[in-house]
Amino acid sequence: MLPKTLAAMTSAVWLTLVVASAQAQMPSAAPSFNNRAKNAASVVGETDVVGRSTMTVRTKNPDLQSDTAGSVKSGTSFLEGGVMRVTGATSNDAFAAAGIALTEPITRKPKSARVDQDTYRAWLNKTHPQFSLKVASVNPIEVLEIKGQWDKSDRTLNNLGIPHTTIGAGQLSGIGLDRTKVIVINCAGKLPRNSLQGLRDFVARGGYLLTTDWALDNMLTQTFPGFVVWNGGKSKGNVVDAAVAFPEKEIMRGTVSNASWKLDDESHTVRILKTDAVKVLAVSRDLVGLDPDRQGILAVVFSFGRGKVLHLVGHFENNALPLFPRNLPDPAPLIGIGLRQAMAANFVVAGVERDR
């Protein structure tokens, strides 16, 4: 095992190779699905339901040999694109400005811990004191959770004390979203096709959309083609290291620079298609070997119209064994809750507090 100082130096060198994409201004109007066949060469057919086995729209994989492919080049280890690096002398200042505490790189699997509601709410009170004072008055319809087969984000939302409304995937197209500010799509993210245009419009108007794990391939790529896709890689359901790659204050405040990250069985690895619009927020060295593109991406965010989309590789809930629901496999140092949970919670709070 590497000494801590050497491990820290090695991690610092590794992070200098991680490029986070700068935010690009996207069109304020959401293009209609009806015109996509005419405007996008990536369309390969239509079905009634977007599911893991029945893809309706699949974006073409980039040519990894091309410098202009908009993704990674063959043989490289980390994202390229020359847009922004968090490196050297500027990194500590950037992390501090974003409210990120510097922690040692993770070199061993953490011990799982029992994490009660008090820990979640203490983190929320410390990170978002003004929001915490009024959280009880949040209208539950402002945070809309869509049930999934594997992730259960409502458990973490309940632990945080954030009011929300939970509906089935089939109900999404029939519910008005005028009062909704944040939508959470749980893994596996199988949605009826007729709800996807509404999601695009929701984000374009200023809504915040959080998706987890298999939602990447089941609905995110179809709803926002050309940004990110599943590249065919799968995790093994283990706990991996995690390093913050881009200090986005809105999402990273009250977190730490290095932590662990629980992946589900066969979590889908991410390929970036639009490097000038997608920011890579966190990466894992442990995941690199299972990623065909050798990126090890854990979380990405991009803007669309006036809103934003955050995708997590993994889940928002604890991901604990059923008999021990309060056990957390990847408690982050200093903050007690998971890094992935803190990032997602920050995103939800930002969406609720944002004027649309």
C-alpha beads as a LAMMPS data file, in Angstrom:
LAMMPS data file: protein, C-alpha beads

356 atoms
355 bonds

1 atom types
1 bond types

-500.0 500.0 xlo xhi
-500.0 500.0 ylo yhi
-500.0 500.0 zlo zhi

Masses

1 110.0

Atoms # bond

1 1 1 0.000 0.000 0.000
2 1 1 1.302 3.461 -0.842
3 1 1 2.183 5.809 2.038
4 1 1 -0.372 8.579 2.467
5 1 1 1.945 11.297 1.170
6 1 1 2.836 9.308 -1.932
7 1 1 -0.796 8.378 -2.474
8 1 1 -1.776 12.018 -2.235
9 1 1 0.887 13.033 -4.760
10 1 1 -0.150 10.251 -7.121
11 1 1 -3.783 11.276 -6.852
12 1 1 -2.925 14.919 -7.492
13 1 1 -1.054 14.012 -10.674
14 1 1 -3.973 11.847 -11.757
15 1 1 -6.486 14.607 -11.186
16 1 1 -4.519 17.024 -13.345
17 1 1 -5.383 14.765 -16.276
18 1 1 -9.117 15.015 -15.642
19 1 1 -10.713 17.721 -17.760
20 1 1 -14.115 19.057 -16.772
21 1 1 -16.087 20.590 -19.603
22 1 1 -17.105 24.253 -19.434
23 1 1 -20.782 25.043 -19.337
24 1 1 -22.265 25.959 -22.715
25 1 1 -25.392 28.007 -23.344
26 1 1 -28.074 25.707 -24.698
27 1 1 -31.202 26.703 -26.648
28 1 1 -34.061 27.884 -24.459
29 1 1 -36.639 25.916 -26.426
30 1 1 -36.765 22.137 -26.334
31 1 1 -36.816 20.706 -29.869
32 1 1 -39.798 18.467 -30.502
33 1 1 -39.456 14.708 -30.776
34 1 1 -41.630 14.912 -33.885
35 1 1 -38.840 16.632 -35.812
36 1 1 -35.941 14.568 -34.544
37 1 1 -35.954 12.129 -37.460
38 1 1 -35.314 15.037 -39.798
39 1 1 -32.712 16.785 -37.671
40 1 1 -30.641 14.024 -36.049
41 1 1 -28.796 11.290 -37.870
42 1 1 -28.690 9.275 -34.649
43 1 1 -32.343 8.207 -34.764
44 1 1 -32.733 4.481 -35.299
45 1 1 -36.454 3.853 -34.840
46 1 1 -39.363 4.267 -32.465
47 1 1 -41.269 2.163 -29.948
48 1 1 -43.952 2.979 -27.394
49 1 1 -41.855 2.398 -24.284
50 1 1 -38.273 3.386 -23.605
51 1 1 -36.753 0.433 -21.820
52 1 1 -33.431 -1.274 -21.308
53 1 1 -34.134 -3.753 -24.080
54 1 1 -36.099 -1.506 -26.444
55 1 1 -34.128 1.613 -27.234
56 1 1 -36.000 4.207 -29.273
57 1 1 -33.159 6.615 -29.984
58 1 1 -29.480 5.807 -29.785
59 1 1 -26.773 8.351 -30.454
60 1 1 -23.945 7.215 -32.685
61 1 1 -20.749 6.355 -30.857
62 1 1 -17.979 8.857 -31.614
63 1 1 -15.018 7.882 -33.706
64 1 1 -12.388 7.394 -31.023
65 1 1 -9.624 7.942 -33.560
66 1 1 -10.861 11.405 -34.477
67 1 1 -9.650 14.566 -32.775
68 1 1 -13.040 16.144 -33.438
69 1 1 -15.184 13.277 -32.248
70 1 1 -16.352 15.220 -29.211
71 1 1 -15.334 12.487 -26.784
72 1 1 -12.171 10.637 -25.826
73 1 1 -9.460 9.496 -28.184
74 1 1 -8.293 5.910 -28.385
75 1 1 -5.475 5.150 -26.008
76 1 1 -6.047 8.084 -23.683
77 1 1 -6.829 7.610 -20.017
78 1 1 -8.835 10.697 -19.167
79 1 1 -11.139 13.238 -20.739
80 1 1 -9.732 15.551 -23.347
81 1 1 -11.069 18.728 -24.857
82 1 1 -8.809 21.468 -23.504
83 1 1 -11.534 23.378 -21.722
84 1 1 -10.759 23.610 -18.020
85 1 1 -8.399 21.919 -15.620
86 1 1 -8.466 22.023 -11.842
87 1 1 -4.765 21.670 -11.192
88 1 1 -1.795 22.668 -9.107
89 1 1 -1.826 25.868 -7.109
90 1 1 -5.314 26.859 -8.183
91 1 1 -7.035 23.655 -7.083
92 1 1 -7.010 24.266 -3.329
93 1 1 -8.424 27.766 -3.764
94 1 1 -11.088 26.517 -6.175
95 1 1 -12.097 23.741 -3.809
96 1 1 -12.235 26.079 -0.816
97 1 1 -14.340 28.598 -2.748
98 1 1 -16.810 25.832 -3.584
99 1 1 -17.089 24.743 0.048
100 1 1 -15.219 21.466 -0.482
101 1 1 -13.036 20.183 2.374
102 1 1 -9.723 18.670 1.303
103 1 1 -9.371 15.030 2.306
104 1 1 -6.820 12.294 1.655
105 1 1 -7.262 10.059 -1.396
106 1 1 -9.076 6.825 -0.582
107 1 1 -6.689 3.866 -0.598
108 1 1 -8.825 1.254 1.138
109 1 1 -12.466 0.248 1.284
110 1 1 -14.299 2.145 4.038
111 1 1 -16.273 0.500 6.789
112 1 1 -20.012 0.748 6.410
113 1 1 -21.748 2.733 9.135
114 1 1 -25.216 3.145 10.558
115 1 1 -26.335 6.626 9.550
116 1 1 -29.519 7.949 11.130
117 1 1 -31.743 10.830 10.098
118 1 1 -29.988 13.107 12.571
119 1 1 -26.747 12.861 10.570
120 1 1 -28.468 13.699 7.285
121 1 1 -30.321 16.623 8.778
122 1 1 -27.241 17.912 10.589
123 1 1 -25.436 18.001 7.247
124 1 1 -28.364 19.821 5.620
125 1 1 -28.572 22.332 8.487
126 1 1 -24.861 23.083 8.251
127 1 1 -24.660 23.245 4.453
128 1 1 -27.974 25.003 3.800
129 1 1 -28.928 26.832 7.018
130 1 1 -31.442 29.180 5.392
131 1 1 -33.102 26.397 3.441
132 1 1 -33.311 24.259 6.585
133 1 1 -35.315 26.964 8.332
134 1 1 -38.033 26.783 5.688
135 1 1 -37.755 23.195 4.468
136 1 1 -40.946 22.153 6.258
137 1 1 -42.894 24.690 4.197
138 1 1 -41.696 23.340 0.837
139 1 1 -44.692 22.244 -1.227
140 1 1 -44.274 18.481 -1.812
141 1 1 -45.132 18.907 -5.500
142 1 1 -41.968 21.001 -5.952
143 1 1 -39.849 17.828 -5.715
144 1 1 -41.270 15.021 -7.833
145 1 1 -39.786 11.528 -7.509
146 1 1 -40.475 8.935 -10.210
147 1 1 -40.471 5.391 -8.867
148 1 1 -37.805 3.052 -10.171
149 1 1 -37.117 -0.634 -9.919
150 1 1 -33.791 -0.361 -8.111
151 1 1 -33.133 3.079 -6.615
152 1 1 -35.432 4.531 -3.941
153 1 1 -34.455 8.168 -3.615
154 1 1 -37.397 8.883 -1.331
155 1 1 -35.504 7.190 1.502
156 1 1 -32.741 9.776 1.350
157 1 1 -35.189 12.628 0.787
158 1 1 -37.042 11.480 3.908
159 1 1 -33.799 11.282 5.869
160 1 1 -33.029 14.852 4.834
161 1 1 -36.540 15.976 5.716
162 1 1 -37.245 17.341 2.218
163 1 1 -40.969 17.159 1.340
164 1 1 -41.642 15.472 -1.996
165 1 1 -44.245 13.668 -4.060
166 1 1 -43.707 10.150 -5.420
167 1 1 -45.517 8.881 -8.522
168 1 1 -45.236 5.950 -10.893
169 1 1 -43.533 6.289 -14.263
170 1 1 -46.845 5.906 -16.070
171 1 1 -48.299 8.917 -14.259
172 1 1 -45.650 11.412 -15.389
173 1 1 -47.235 12.350 -18.710
174 1 1 -50.565 13.057 -17.042
175 1 1 -49.388 15.323 -14.247
176 1 1 -48.906 19.062 -14.573
177 1 1 -45.367 20.254 -13.883
178 1 1 -46.034 23.979 -13.522
179 1 1 -45.365 23.899 -9.769
180 1 1 -42.588 21.298 -9.909
181 1 1 -38.983 22.485 -9.641
182 1 1 -37.029 19.220 -9.338
183 1 1 -37.688 15.793 -10.848
184 1 1 -35.805 12.700 -9.654
185 1 1 -35.780 9.685 -11.992
186 1 1 -34.808 6.528 -10.116
187 1 1 -32.890 3.641 -11.654
188 1 1 -33.893 1.784 -13.822
189 1 1 -35.585 4.844 -15.324
190 1 1 -38.000 3.146 -17.700
191 1 1 -40.463 5.806 -18.825
192 1 1 -43.279 5.849 -21.389
193 1 1 -42.093 7.562 -24.542
194 1 1 -44.899 10.109 -24.405
195 1 1 -43.425 11.567 -21.197
196 1 1 -39.983 12.391 -22.619
197 1 1 -40.911 15.582 -24.472
198 1 1 -42.470 16.889 -21.267
199 1 1 -39.194 16.282 -19.441
200 1 1 -37.260 18.203 -22.092
201 1 1 -39.680 21.101 -21.846
202 1 1 -39.500 20.985 -18.040
203 1 1 -35.708 21.368 -18.041
204 1 1 -35.716 23.945 -20.839
205 1 1 -38.046 26.119 -18.755
206 1 1 -35.666 26.019 -15.778
207 1 1 -36.384 22.715 -14.066
208 1 1 -33.717 20.527 -12.466
209 1 1 -33.600 16.843 -13.454
210 1 1 -31.691 14.228 -11.422
211 1 1 -31.235 10.759 -12.925
212 1 1 -29.518 7.706 -11.474
213 1 1 -27.685 4.755 -12.962
214 1 1 -29.620 2.816 -15.651
215 1 1 -31.743 5.875 -16.369
216 1 1 -28.763 6.910 -18.508
217 1 1 -29.527 4.286 -21.145
218 1 1 -33.254 3.955 -20.516
219 1 1 -34.358 7.594 -20.818
220 1 1 -31.630 10.232 -20.498
221 1 1 -29.926 9.582 -23.833
222 1 1 -33.286 9.551 -25.607
223 1 1 -34.536 12.709 -23.915
224 1 1 -31.332 14.714 -24.436
225 1 1 -29.496 13.047 -27.346
226 1 1 -25.962 14.119 -28.088
227 1 1 -24.809 14.836 -24.521
228 1 1 -23.984 11.534 -22.798
229 1 1 -24.482 7.828 -23.531
230 1 1 -23.806 4.471 -21.947
231 1 1 -20.613 3.110 -23.490
232 1 1 -21.333 -0.528 -22.650
233 1 1 -19.242 -0.712 -19.485
234 1 1 -20.590 -2.125 -16.220
235 1 1 -19.427 -1.982 -12.632
236 1 1 -19.328 -4.953 -10.273
237 1 1 -21.413 -3.556 -7.438
238 1 1 -18.458 -2.652 -5.263
239 1 1 -17.405 0.446 -3.339
240 1 1 -14.867 2.487 -5.318
241 1 1 -12.764 5.541 -4.643
242 1 1 -14.154 8.920 -5.692
243 1 1 -12.362 12.191 -6.381
244 1 1 -13.974 15.534 -7.118
245 1 1 -12.916 16.592 -10.613
246 1 1 -14.750 19.902 -10.920
247 1 1 -15.574 22.157 -7.930
248 1 1 -19.076 23.169 -9.020
249 1 1 -20.239 25.060 -5.913
250 1 1 -23.946 24.551 -6.499
251 1 1 -23.505 20.772 -6.375
252 1 1 -20.302 20.279 -4.385
253 1 1 -20.706 22.590 -1.380
254 1 1 -20.467 20.869 1.977
255 1 1 -18.650 17.882 0.471
256 1 1 -15.077 16.564 0.457
257 1 1 -12.437 16.245 -2.236
258 1 1 -11.933 12.496 -1.820
259 1 1 -14.354 9.848 -0.587
260 1 1 -15.812 6.456 -1.460
261 1 1 -18.739 5.734 -3.780
262 1 1 -21.069 2.728 -3.730
263 1 1 -21.866 1.378 -7.177
264 1 1 -24.764 -0.932 -7.867
265 1 1 -24.455 -4.257 -9.652
266 1 1 -23.795 -3.429 -13.308
267 1 1 -23.869 0.355 -12.962
268 1 1 -23.517 1.849 -16.436
269 1 1 -20.371 3.784 -17.300
270 1 1 -20.676 7.109 -19.111
271 1 1 -19.300 8.390 -22.397
272 1 1 -19.261 12.159 -22.918
273 1 1 -20.360 13.229 -26.394
274 1 1 -20.611 16.996 -25.950
275 1 1 -17.448 17.958 -24.095
276 1 1 -18.120 21.688 -24.343
277 1 1 -21.404 21.320 -22.443
278 1 1 -20.984 18.418 -20.016
279 1 1 -19.035 18.873 -16.781
280 1 1 -17.505 15.824 -15.138
281 1 1 -17.969 16.328 -11.402
282 1 1 -16.415 13.187 -9.915
283 1 1 -14.262 10.323 -11.139
284 1 1 -12.921 7.011 -9.839
285 1 1 -9.580 5.372 -10.452
286 1 1 -11.069 2.022 -9.448
287 1 1 -13.737 2.313 -12.146
288 1 1 -11.271 3.073 -14.948
289 1 1 -10.501 -0.598 -15.554
290 1 1 -14.191 -1.421 -16.068
291 1 1 -14.845 1.542 -18.350
292 1 1 -14.257 0.931 -22.087
293 1 1 -13.230 4.593 -22.428
294 1 1 -11.046 4.431 -19.287
295 1 1 -12.621 7.573 -17.831
296 1 1 -14.051 6.298 -14.555
297 1 1 -16.784 8.951 -14.540
298 1 1 -19.107 8.946 -11.515
299 1 1 -21.195 12.092 -11.995
300 1 1 -21.887 14.614 -14.757
301 1 1 -23.993 17.745 -15.101
302 1 1 -25.073 19.791 -18.101
303 1 1 -27.322 22.746 -18.784
304 1 1 -30.264 22.646 -21.163
305 1 1 -32.194 25.834 -21.759
306 1 1 -32.657 27.470 -18.361
307 1 1 -32.437 24.203 -16.422
308 1 1 -29.892 21.526 -15.552
309 1 1 -29.477 17.764 -15.616
310 1 1 -27.386 15.825 -13.074
311 1 1 -26.643 12.143 -13.651
312 1 1 -25.118 9.831 -11.050
313 1 1 -23.466 6.496 -11.779
314 1 1 -24.979 4.662 -8.828
315 1 1 -27.903 5.521 -6.574
316 1 1 -29.190 8.332 -4.333
317 1 1 -30.375 5.964 -1.591
318 1 1 -28.087 4.175 0.884
319 1 1 -27.833 1.038 -1.265
320 1 1 -27.734 -1.039 1.919
321 1 1 -28.809 -4.623 2.504
322 1 1 -32.598 -4.901 3.082
323 1 1 -32.140 -6.053 6.695
324 1 1 -29.988 -3.019 7.503
325 1 1 -31.633 -0.076 5.712
326 1 1 -29.771 2.582 7.712
327 1 1 -26.352 1.140 6.941
328 1 1 -24.349 3.272 4.523
329 1 1 -21.587 1.439 2.598
330 1 1 -19.714 4.634 1.671
331 1 1 -19.870 7.294 4.409
332 1 1 -17.677 10.216 3.385
333 1 1 -15.053 11.540 5.791
334 1 1 -16.038 14.632 7.774
335 1 1 -19.641 14.810 6.530
336 1 1 -20.977 11.390 7.559
337 1 1 -23.336 10.877 4.612
338 1 1 -22.276 9.651 1.173
339 1 1 -20.566 11.999 -1.281
340 1 1 -23.053 10.920 -3.968
341 1 1 -25.922 11.675 -1.585
342 1 1 -24.560 15.097 -0.660
343 1 1 -24.117 16.024 -4.322
344 1 1 -27.654 14.941 -5.192
345 1 1 -29.071 16.725 -2.136
346 1 1 -27.278 19.948 -3.100
347 1 1 -28.777 19.674 -6.571
348 1 1 -32.287 19.196 -5.182
349 1 1 -31.928 22.162 -2.822
350 1 1 -30.565 24.353 -5.633
351 1 1 -33.504 23.424 -7.832
352 1 1 -36.070 24.179 -5.141
353 1 1 -34.503 27.536 -4.274
354 1 1 -34.022 28.634 -7.874
355 1 1 -36.454 31.108 -9.404
356 1 1 -37.782 29.789 -12.714

Bonds

1 1 1 2
2 1 2 3
3 1 3 4
4 1 4 5
5 1 5 6
6 1 6 7
7 1 7 8
8 1 8 9
9 1 9 10
10 1 10 11
11 1 11 12
12 1 12 13
13 1 13 14
14 1 14 15
15 1 15 16
16 1 16 17
17 1 17 18
18 1 18 19
19 1 19 20
20 1 20 21
21 1 21 22
22 1 22 23
23 1 23 24
24 1 24 25
25 1 25 26
26 1 26 27
27 1 27 28
28 1 28 29
29 1 29 30
30 1 30 31
31 1 31 32
32 1 32 33
33 1 33 34
34 1 34 35
35 1 35 36
36 1 36 37
37 1 37 38
38 1 38 39
39 1 39 40
40 1 40 41
41 1 41 42
42 1 42 43
43 1 43 44
44 1 44 45
45 1 45 46
46 1 46 47
47 1 47 48
48 1 48 49
49 1 49 50
50 1 50 51
51 1 51 52
52 1 52 53
53 1 53 54
54 1 54 55
55 1 55 56
56 1 56 57
57 1 57 58
58 1 58 59
59 1 59 60
60 1 60 61
61 1 61 62
62 1 62 63
63 1 63 64
64 1 64 65
65 1 65 66
66 1 66 67
67 1 67 68
68 1 68 69
69 1 69 70
70 1 70 71
71 1 71 72
72 1 72 73
73 1 73 74
74 1 74 75
75 1 75 76
76 1 76 77
77 1 77 78
78 1 78 79
79 1 79 80
80 1 80 81
81 1 81 82
82 1 82 83
83 1 83 84
84 1 84 85
85 1 85 86
86 1 86 87
87 1 87 88
88 1 88 89
89 1 89 90
90 1 90 91
91 1 91 92
92 1 92 93
93 1 93 94
94 1 94 95
95 1 95 96
96 1 96 97
97 1 97 98
98 1 98 99
99 1 99 100
100 1 100 101
101 1 101 102
102 1 102 103
103 1 103 104
104 1 104 105
105 1 105 106
106 1 106 107
107 1 107 108
108 1 108 109
109 1 109 110
110 1 110 111
111 1 111 112
112 1 112 113
113 1 113 114
114 1 114 115
115 1 115 116
116 1 116 117
117 1 117 118
118 1 118 119
119 1 119 120
120 1 120 121
121 1 121 122
122 1 122 123
123 1 123 124
124 1 124 125
125 1 125 126
126 1 126 127
127 1 127 128
128 1 128 129
129 1 129 130
130 1 130 131
131 1 131 132
132 1 132 133
133 1 133 134
134 1 134 135
135 1 135 136
136 1 136 137
137 1 137 138
138 1 138 139
139 1 139 140
140 1 140 141
141 1 141 142
142 1 142 143
143 1 143 144
144 1 144 145
145 1 145 146
146 1 146 147
147 1 147 148
148 1 148 149
149 1 149 150
150 1 150 151
151 1 151 152
152 1 152 153
153 1 153 154
154 1 154 155
155 1 155 156
156 1 156 157
157 1 157 158
158 1 158 159
159 1 159 160
160 1 160 161
161 1 161 162
162 1 162 163
163 1 163 164
164 1 164 165
165 1 165 166
166 1 166 167
167 1 167 168
168 1 168 169
169 1 169 170
170 1 170 171
171 1 171 172
172 1 172 173
173 1 173 174
174 1 174 175
175 1 175 176
176 1 176 177
177 1 177 178
178 1 178 179
179 1 179 180
180 1 180 181
181 1 181 182
182 1 182 183
183 1 183 184
184 1 184 185
185 1 185 186
186 1 186 187
187 1 187 188
188 1 188 189
189 1 189 190
190 1 190 191
191 1 191 192
192 1 192 193
193 1 193 194
194 1 194 195
195 1 195 196
196 1 196 197
197 1 197 198
198 1 198 199
199 1 199 200
200 1 200 201
201 1 201 202
202 1 202 203
203 1 203 204
204 1 204 205
205 1 205 206
206 1 206 207
207 1 207 208
208 1 208 209
209 1 209 210
210 1 210 211
211 1 211 212
212 1 212 213
213 1 213 214
214 1 214 215
215 1 215 216
216 1 216 217
217 1 217 218
218 1 218 219
219 1 219 220
220 1 220 221
221 1 221 222
222 1 222 223
223 1 223 224
224 1 224 225
225 1 225 226
226 1 226 227
227 1 227 228
228 1 228 229
229 1 229 230
230 1 230 231
231 1 231 232
232 1 232 233
233 1 233 234
234 1 234 235
235 1 235 236
236 1 236 237
237 1 237 238
238 1 238 239
239 1 239 240
240 1 240 241
241 1 241 242
242 1 242 243
243 1 243 244
244 1 244 245
245 1 245 246
246 1 246 247
247 1 247 248
248 1 248 249
249 1 249 250
250 1 250 251
251 1 251 252
252 1 252 253
253 1 253 254
254 1 254 255
255 1 255 256
256 1 256 257
257 1 257 258
258 1 258 259
259 1 259 260
260 1 260 261
261 1 261 262
262 1 262 263
263 1 263 264
264 1 264 265
265 1 265 266
266 1 266 267
267 1 267 268
268 1 268 269
269 1 269 270
270 1 270 271
271 1 271 272
272 1 272 273
273 1 273 274
274 1 274 275
275 1 275 276
276 1 276 277
277 1 277 278
278 1 278 279
279 1 279 280
280 1 280 281
281 1 281 282
282 1 282 283
283 1 283 284
284 1 284 285
285 1 285 286
286 1 286 287
287 1 287 288
288 1 288 289
289 1 289 290
290 1 290 291
291 1 291 292
292 1 292 293
293 1 293 294
294 1 294 295
295 1 295 296
296 1 296 297
297 1 297 298
298 1 298 299
299 1 299 300
300 1 300 301
301 1 301 302
302 1 302 303
303 1 303 304
304 1 304 305
305 1 305 306
306 1 306 307
307 1 307 308
308 1 308 309
309 1 309 310
310 1 310 311
311 1 311 312
312 1 312 313
313 1 313 314
314 1 314 315
315 1 315 316
316 1 316 317
317 1 317 318
318 1 318 319
319 1 319 320
320 1 320 321
321 1 321 322
322 1 322 323
323 1 323 324
324 1 324 325
325 1 325 326
326 1 326 327
327 1 327 328
328 1 328 329
329 1 329 330
330 1 330 331
331 1 331 332
332 1 332 333
333 1 333 334
334 1 334 335
335 1 335 336
336 1 336 337
337 1 337 338
338 1 338 339
339 1 339 340
340 1 340 341
341 1 341 342
342 1 342 343
343 1 343 344
344 1 344 345
345 1 345 346
346 1 346 347
347 1 347 348
348 1 348 349
349 1 349 350
350 1 350 351
351 1 351 352
352 1 352 353
353 1 353 354
354 1 354 355
355 1 355 356
